Amino acid sequence: MELTVKRFTGSKAMQVTPVPLGSVSIGSESWRNRTARSIQRAERLMQQTRAGGSGTSDSLRCRSAASGFTPKLTQSNEGVNEETITGEGGGQSRVSSSKHVTSRPQTTGAAFSSGSQRMSGAPFPATALRDQCARASTAVATDYMRRVREVEARLRRQAGRVREEATKLERERGHLERMLHSLRAGLTINRRSSEVRTRRPSAAETDRDGADYLLLYERRELDRLKQDLEGTLRNTFTQLEALGQSSKRLLDGARERGRVLELMPRSGSAGRRKPCTAGTFAEADPISPFTPDCKQALESSAVTVNQSQLLREDIRRMLTGAVVRQKSLHETVNDGLVKKIAETVSLQQDLTVTSANMRQAMFRKQREINCIHHSHGILQGPESCSDLLAREKLHRPLVQVYQRHPGTQLPEAFHLIQGSALLKQSFLSSEDELARLRRTNLQLQDDKHSKSTAAQVDEAIVRMRRQNVDKRAVPCFLQQEASRSRHLLSYVQ
């Protein structure tokens, strides 16, 4: 056997003069053949490794590309020596490598920018691979946390919008409750007005009139408005509960994602934060930061906010209409009561004038009766015969001489009797007329008193209705909107 020494510098080899070994052989031939075959096998493997990229490096590159990154290495081959021991069969025995000097990658992005980059130099990973893997893991974790933070921020922003909408809806709920309080106060005033109107004195004044029908109409309309607003208030409570659940769901999702970031400061990646693209929240993935639960929570919260906005618009429209309707009903009833009071006062004045005329008629009739009574007394003559004058006596001489002739009777006595009867009859009829005049006058006085009392009752009702209307129960802006609506309606009419 002979020893062949080959010196390699880089990829070039220079063959050295073979040195003969000793001629003495101690081992058996089979033993030498096994060793020679082992050396040849090793030499073939080394040649395959040197031939244009080894299988080991190729497989390493394949694994690196499959894992998503390929380390970029820089190395210098200085003083690389290999010694190959070749036996008699021409086999190579051994390869020894010297030092490899490598430098660490400068940036993680340059190291993992492409999976198709090839390693230059050594067929095995450099010592900086652990650092590069750690940096790659850090980059993946940072990107994941950034996306988690974006999802968390979006959830919290949506929760903020939901809370803002809940605050606005809560304000409208307060307006609804104040309006319902105003309607209940209006119903109480209506009931008290109806009760007070039953205290009018006479049966003629307690008959149902236009004012009573107006009060009944007002009560029905206020009841209808109250039922509508109560139904809207129930819907408002339901919507507030839905907004609360949506906000709780969003905040739970945000807190759940906040646990991922509990070890990182809030401003840790603020300077390097990338803008959120349109496709960041396009699709939901159960293993991504934007899970289907987050997507469903965002979509349901958006629908709930839209429903709340529509409900607020309906509430505002209903409140404005209710204010206009309630004010219109109140003023209509007040105007009806004022007209009733005016009619009552006018009738009272007519009754006063008629009563005065009746008193004058009574006085005239009384004077007439007195005159009739006096005339009747004069017609009856004196109570004693001694008080009769000679010319009034029926047995005076002239009358006696005249009545001596047959068929000659003076009508004096007949006329006196007939006139006395007529005066008596006129006296009785005049007394009856005077009694009727007195009764009518009493009726007029009672009617006038009833009219005065009824007018006072209606005036008290109008004062009570005007004093008990709490204008503070309805917000000022709703009153202003109601006034504008009424002015517009009157202008259109």
Secondary structure by P-SEA (a helix, b strand, c coil): cbbbbbbbcccbbbbcccccccccccccaaaaaaaaaaaaaaaaaaaaaaccccaaaaaaaaaaaaacbbbbbbbbbcbbbbbbbbccccccccccccbbbbbccccccccccccccccccccccccaaaaaaaaaaaaaaaaaaaaaaaaaaaaaaaaaaaaaaaaaaaaaaaaaaaaaaaaaaaaaaaaaaaaaaacccccccccccaaaaaaaaaaaaaaaaaaaaaaaaaaaaaaaaaaaaaaaaaaaaaaaaaaaaccccccccccccccccccccccccccccccaaaaaaaaaaaaaaaaaaaaaaaaaaaaaaaaaaaaaaaaaaaaaaaaaaaaaaaaaaaaaaaaaaaaaaaaaaaaaaaaaaaaaaaaaccccccccccccccccaaaaaaacccccccaaaaaaaaaaaaaaaaaaaaaaaaaaaaaaaaaaaaaaaaaaaaaaaaaaaaaaaaaacccccccaaaaaaaaaaaaaaaaac
